[in-house]
Amino acid sequence: MMECRRGKAVEERKLRAPHRYPNLTSAVPGLKLMSNRPIEAKDVQYDVKLESNTLSISKLTSGERLQRKGQDQVPICKRKSYIGNLIVIGASAGGHDALSKLLRDLFIDIPAAVVILVHAPLGSESNLKGYLERFTRIPIVPVQRSEPLRNQTIFVLPPGNSASFHRGMIIVGGERSPHGPVGTINHLFTAAAQAYRRRVIGVILSGLMKDGTYGLRAVHEAGGLTIVQNPGSAEYPSMPAHAMADLPVTFCLNLSEIGPALELLVRRETKFETGLAVAVRTLRDRTTLLVRLAEQSSRNPGTHEFLVEELALLNRDLSSIADLVKDKLQKTSEPSSP
């Protein structure tokens, strides 16, 4: 009798831990599997049910099992694979220096994935990642074959290669030429526009030839934003100049303005504070502190005079900003002449 109970307990333990007994059919006489494959350790994540001597395995994930019937799934914007914006940057000659200055102005919490393509011969050696890491705290990932896109991450493509996008992945491939990188930026921008539509921001920096113009048009027609470095401020103005001449560019900016503009534009459809909002809030807090210090500094005439002067200078600067905004709003509200 004791041996019978012990044998029954062993069979029950085997059913509770099927991953320890790959040959489960031999452990329970008469047991049939719904699948012909052996049960492996990874099956421990499944629901295992024994009904009428038949083992059925549910392939629902733990999240799906816990989700109530009729309950909405996790919003797309909160999934780890979701990117708020896709910034694609193309450059050629003079691009390294331009990128170093642009990346300095991007915050580490930028709600976007940034993809950088710099013209270089196919198969050539490149240490773009090591170079750019000196100018930004944003993680930089060199893409060899494919990588999942992530916010707050910079992706750099190998020399002479372009990329496509599919289901949240960036995949190396597309336009390649053994004689040069002609067309790689166009291909990258077009693929980005097809995959992410109005969430794409295309940026053309210093460079030779006219690669990128066709790609920027694809971004524009998909509803995305296009930014071109002012040819007058570019070390090599050919690429920006061709873009300006051949299509309606959304923004033509000096290099020093592109980083701050990206910081502002990527937050246009999010609930994150813009860089400008952060600056205004910081200014308000600092001004409040400055006023308190001035009020309490009467016992030290030199310091008091300094703080009052700072307040006067601040008031003058704020007045000039207010006049600038007022003038712009008035011009915007005026009806355009026929």
C-alpha positions in Angstrom: 0.0 0.0 0.0 2.8 2.4 0.9 4.6 1.6 -2.4 1.5 2.3 -4.3 1.1 5.8 -2.8 4.8 6.5 -3.3 4.5 5.6 -7.0 1.4 7.8 -7.4 3.2 10.8 -5.8 6.2 10.3 -8.2 3.8 10.4 -11.2 2.2 13.6 -9.9 5.6 15.3 -9.5 6.5 14.3 -13.1 3.3 16.0 -14.4 4.1 19.2 -12.4 7.6 19.4 -13.8 7.4 18.0 -17.4 10.7 19.8 -18.4 12.6 17.4 -16.1 11.2 14.4 -18.0 11.5 14.7 -21.8 10.1 11.3 -22.3 6.9 12.0 -20.4 4.9 9.4 -22.3 6.9 6.6 -20.6 6.3 8.2 -17.2 2.5 8.0 -17.5 1.2 4.9 -19.3 -1.5 5.6 -21.9 -0.6 9.3 -22.2 -0.8 10.8 -25.6 0.8 14.1 -26.8 -0.9 16.7 -29.0 2.5 17.2 -30.7 5.0 14.6 -31.9 8.0 16.7 -30.8 9.6 15.8 -27.4 8.9 18.2 -24.5 11.8 20.4 -23.8 12.9 22.7 -20.9 11.5 25.7 -22.7 8.0 24.2 -22.4 8.0 25.1 -18.7 6.6 28.5 -19.7 3.5 26.9 -21.2 0.3 25.8 -19.5 0.4 22.0 -19.3 -3.0 20.4 -18.8 -3.9 16.7 -18.5 -7.3 15.9 -19.8 -8.6 12.5 -20.6 -5.1 11.1 -20.8 -4.1 13.8 -23.4 -1.4 16.4 -22.7 -2.3 19.8 -24.3 0.1 22.7 -24.3 -1.2 26.3 -24.4 1.1 28.6 -26.3 -0.2 31.8 -24.7 2.3 34.1 -23.2 2.2 34.9 -19.5 0.9 38.4 -20.3 -1.8 37.0 -22.6 -2.9 34.5 -19.9 -3.1 37.3 -17.3 -5.0 39.7 -19.6 -8.7 39.8 -18.9 -11.1 39.1 -21.6 -11.9 42.2 -23.5 -9.0 44.2 -21.9 -7.1 46.5 -24.3 -3.6 45.6 -25.1 -0.6 47.8 -24.1 -0.7 51.0 -26.1 1.7 51.0 -29.0 3.4 54.2 -27.7 4.3 52.4 -24.5 5.9 49.3 -26.0 9.7 49.0 -25.8 9.9 48.6 -29.6 8.0 51.8 -30.3 10.0 54.8 -31.4 8.5 58.3 -31.2 10.4 59.6 -34.3 13.0 58.4 -36.7 15.8 60.9 -37.6 17.8 60.0 -40.6 21.0 62.0 -41.3 23.0 61.9 -44.5 26.4 63.5 -45.0 29.4 63.2 -47.2 32.6 65.4 -47.3 32.8 67.5 -44.2 30.2 65.4 -42.5 32.3 64.2 -39.6 32.8 67.8 -38.3 29.2 68.7 -38.9 28.0 65.6 -37.0 30.2 66.4 -34.1 28.7 69.8 -33.7 25.1 68.6 -34.2 25.2 65.7 -31.7 26.5 68.0 -28.9 23.0 69.6 -28.8 20.9 66.4 -28.6 19.7 65.4 -25.1 20.3 61.8 -23.9 16.5 61.3 -23.4 15.6 62.2 -27.0 12.4 60.3 -28.0 13.8 59.2 -31.3 16.0 56.7 -33.0 18.8 58.4 -35.0 20.3 56.7 -38.0 23.5 58.2 -39.5 24.9 57.5 -43.0 28.2 59.1 -44.1 29.5 58.4 -47.6 32.5 56.1 -47.7 33.8 53.5 -50.1 32.2 50.0 -49.7 34.3 47.8 -47.4 36.5 50.6 -46.2 37.6 50.9 -42.6 35.5 53.2 -40.4 35.5 54.2 -36.8 32.6 56.6 -37.0 31.2 55.2 -33.7 34.5 55.9 -31.8 34.7 59.4 -33.3 31.1 60.4 -32.5 31.2 59.0 -28.9 33.5 61.9 -28.0 30.7 64.4 -28.6 27.5 62.7 -27.2 26.3 60.7 -24.2 23.6 59.0 -26.4 24.5 55.3 -26.9 25.9 54.6 -30.4 25.3 51.2 -32.0 27.1 50.2 -35.2 24.7 48.2 -37.4 26.4 45.2 -39.1 23.3 43.2 -40.2 20.2 44.2 -38.3 19.3 45.8 -35.0 16.0 46.6 -33.2 15.3 50.4 -33.3 15.2 52.1 -29.9 14.5 55.6 -28.7 17.5 57.4 -27.2 19.9 55.5 -29.5 22.2 56.4 -32.5 22.7 53.8 -35.2 25.6 54.1 -37.6 25.7 52.2 -40.9 28.8 50.5 -42.3 30.7 52.1 -45.2 29.1 51.9 -48.6 25.8 50.5 -47.3 22.3 51.7 -46.9 19.5 50.2 -44.9 15.8 49.4 -44.9 13.2 49.1 -42.1 10.8 46.3 -41.2 8.8 45.7 -38.1 10.9 47.9 -35.8 14.2 46.6 -37.2 16.9 48.4 -39.2 18.4 46.0 -41.7 21.6 46.7 -43.6 21.2 46.4 -47.4 19.9 48.1 -50.4 21.7 50.5 -52.7 25.4 49.5 -52.9 28.1 50.3 -55.5 31.7 49.1 -55.6 32.6 52.4 -57.3 31.2 54.6 -54.6 28.3 55.2 -52.2 26.1 57.0 -54.8 22.5 56.7 -53.9 22.8 55.2 -50.4 21.3 58.3 -48.7 18.4 58.4 -51.2 17.7 54.7 -50.5 17.9 55.2 -46.7 15.5 58.2 -46.7 13.0 56.6 -49.0 12.9 53.4 -46.9 12.5 55.5 -43.7 9.6 57.4 -45.3 7.9 54.2 -46.4 8.1 52.7 -42.9 7.5 55.6 -40.6 5.8 58.2 -42.7 5.1 61.5 -40.9 7.3 60.4 -37.9 10.5 60.8 -40.1 12.8 63.8 -40.0 15.4 63.8 -42.8 18.5 65.8 -42.4 21.1 66.6 -45.1 24.5 68.0 -44.0 27.7 69.0 -45.8 28.7 66.9 -48.8 29.5 66.6 -52.5 27.2 65.5 -55.3 23.4 65.5 -54.9 22.7 62.2 -53.0 19.8 62.7 -50.6 17.6 65.1 -52.7 15.3 62.3 -54.0 15.2 60.7 -50.6 14.2 64.1 -48.9 11.4 64.3 -51.5 10.1 60.9 -50.4 10.1 62.1 -46.7 8.3 65.3 -47.7 5.6 63.5 -49.6 5.1 61.0 -46.8 4.3 63.9 -44.4 7.7 63.9 -42.6 9.9 66.9 -42.0 13.0 67.9 -44.0 16.0 69.8 -42.7 18.9 71.0 -44.8 22.1 72.6 -43.6 22.4 76.1 -44.9 24.7 75.8 -47.9 26.4 79.0 -46.9 27.5 77.4 -43.6 28.4 74.0 -45.0 32.1 73.0 -45.6 31.0 71.4 -48.9 27.7 73.0 -50.0 26.9 70.8 -53.0 24.5 68.3 -51.3 22.5 70.9 -49.3 22.4 73.3 -52.3 20.9 70.6 -54.7 18.3 69.8 -52.0 17.3 73.4 -51.7 17.1 73.9 -55.4 15.1 70.8 -56.3 12.4 70.4 -53.6 10.4 72.3 -51.0 12.6 71.9 -47.9 10.7 72.4 -44.5 13.7 74.0 -42.8 17.0 75.5 -44.0 19.1 76.0 -40.9 22.7 76.9 -39.8 24.5 74.0 -38.4 24.4 75.4 -34.9 20.5 75.5 -35.1 19.9 71.9 -36.3 20.5 70.2 -33.0 18.2 72.4 -31.0 15.6 72.3 -33.8 15.6 68.5 -33.7 15.3 68.5 -29.9 12.2 70.6 -30.3 10.6 68.9 -33.3 10.8 65.3 -32.0 8.6 66.3 -29.1 5.9 67.9 -31.2 3.5 64.9 -30.8 4.6 63.7 -27.4 3.8 64.6 -23.8 7.5 65.2 -23.0 8.6 68.7 -22.2 10.3 70.4 -25.1 13.8 71.8 -24.6 12.3 75.3 -24.8 9.8 74.4 -22.1 12.6 73.1 -19.9 14.6 76.3 -20.5 11.6 78.5 -19.6 10.9 76.6 -16.4 14.5 76.7 -15.5 14.6 80.5 -16.2 11.6 81.0 -14.0 13.1 79.1 -11.1 16.4 80.9 -11.4 14.6 84.3 -11.6 12.7 83.5 -8.4 15.9 82.6 -6.7 17.6 85.8 -8.0 14.8 87.9 -6.6 15.0 86.3 -3.2 18.8 86.8 -3.1 18.4 90.4 -4.0 15.8 90.9 -1.3 18.0 89.4 1.4 21.3 91.0 0.3 20.8 94.5 1.8 23.5 93.9 4.4 26.1 93.6 1.7 25.8 96.6 -0.6 28.3 95.3 -3.3 26.4 92.0 -3.7 23.0 93.7 -3.6 24.1 96.1 -6.4 25.3 93.1 -8.5 22.0 91.2 -8.0 19.9 94.2 -8.8 21.9 94.8 -12.0 21.4 91.2 -13.0 17.7 91.6 -12.6 17.7 94.7 -14.7 19.7 92.9 -17.5 17.3 90.0 -17.3 14.3 92.3 -17.6 15.8 93.9 -20.7 16.4 90.5 -22.3 12.9 89.3 -21.5 11.4 92.5 -23.0 13.3 92.0 -26.2 12.1 88.4 -26.4 8.5 89.5 -25.7 8.7 92.1 -28.5 10.1 89.4 -30.9 7.3 87.0 -30.2 4.6 89.7 -30.4 5.9 90.9 -33.7 5.9 87.3 -35.1 2.4 86.6 -33.9 1.1 89.8 -35.4 2.6 88.9 -38.8 1.2 85.4 -38.6 -2.3 86.6 -37.8 -2.4 89.2 -40.7 -4.2 88.0 -43.8 -1.8 87.2 -46.7 -2.0 89.5 -49.7 -3.5 88.0 -52.8 
